[in-house]
Amino acid sequence: MKRLFWLGVGVAAGVALSRKASETARQASPAGLASNLGDAVRELAGAVGSFGAEVRAGMNEREQELQDMVEQRSGVSPAPRAADGRHAAQQRRPRRARRAEG
């Protein structure tokens, strides 16, 4: 009975090591490395995007605090903002067509 137990333990260990070795070999192949690199780049892009969104939200919050402070202290309300977040002075104006120089 002891021999059968140890045979089973050896088979199970052999299968586990074989699977681990094949997985390691797959990850070390060019396709596996490319997959790992692609995952890392996607994760980095997501982190950079969320960081940018948090920075923009913080900037908008701070700007609103400053505008409220200016309005409270001076009684003058700041210039209205456009839908895209720009002040009226920063809005793009359509360019005029240039006349052909002749």
N, C-alpha and C positions, 0 to 999 in steps of 0.2 A: 504494500500500500504506500509506503514511503517513496518508493521509486516512481510510482505513478504520479504522486503529488509533485515531486521534483521535475519529472518530465513535463507536466502541465505548466509549472512555473517557468521552465526553460523555453517552452514553446511560446508562452505569453510574452516573455521578455524579448524573444527573438522577433516576434511580430511587431512589438512596440518599437524596438530599435530600428527595424527595417523601415517602418513608416516614417520615423523621425529622420532617418538618413535620406530617404527619398524626398521628403519635404525640404530638407536643407539643401539638397542638390538642386531642386527646382528653384529655390530662392536664389541660389548662386548662379543660375544660368542667365544669359542676357535678357531673356523674356521676363524672368522673375525680378531682375534688377530694375528693368524698365517699369514693371508694374509697381514696385515699391517706390520708385522715384516719382511716378505719376501720382500715386496716392499722397506722397509728401507734398508735391506741388499743389495739389487740390486743397489739402489741409492748410497750407500756407496762404493760398489765395483767399480762402474763407476767413482766415484769421485777420488778414490785412483788410478785407472788406468790412468785417465787423468793427475793427479798430477805427477805420475811417468813418463809419456811421456813428460810432460813439463820440468821436471828436467833433463831427458836425453837429450832433445833438447838444453837446456841451457848449459849443460856440454859440448856437442859437439861443440856448438858455441864458448864457452870460450876456449876450447882446440884449436880450429882453430885459434882464435885470438892469443893465446900464441905461437902456432907454427909459425904463420906469423911474430910475433915479434922476435922470435929466429932467423928465417931465415933472416929477415931484418938486425938485429944487427950483426949476426955472419957470414952470407953468407953461412951457412951450412943448407941444407934442412933436415928436420926430416925424420926418417925412414918411408918408405911407410906403409900404413895401409892395412890390409886385408879387404875382403868384409864384415866380421862380426864386423869390427871396432877395432880389436886387432892389436897391433904392432907385427912385425915379431917375436920379442923375446917372446911374450906371446902366440904364436900359439901352439896348442897341437900337440905333435909329437906322432905318433903311438907307442904303447908299444911293446916292443920285447917280444916274447914268452919266457917264462922261461923254462929252461931245468929241467927235473925231477931230483931231487937229489936222488941218489941211494945209 
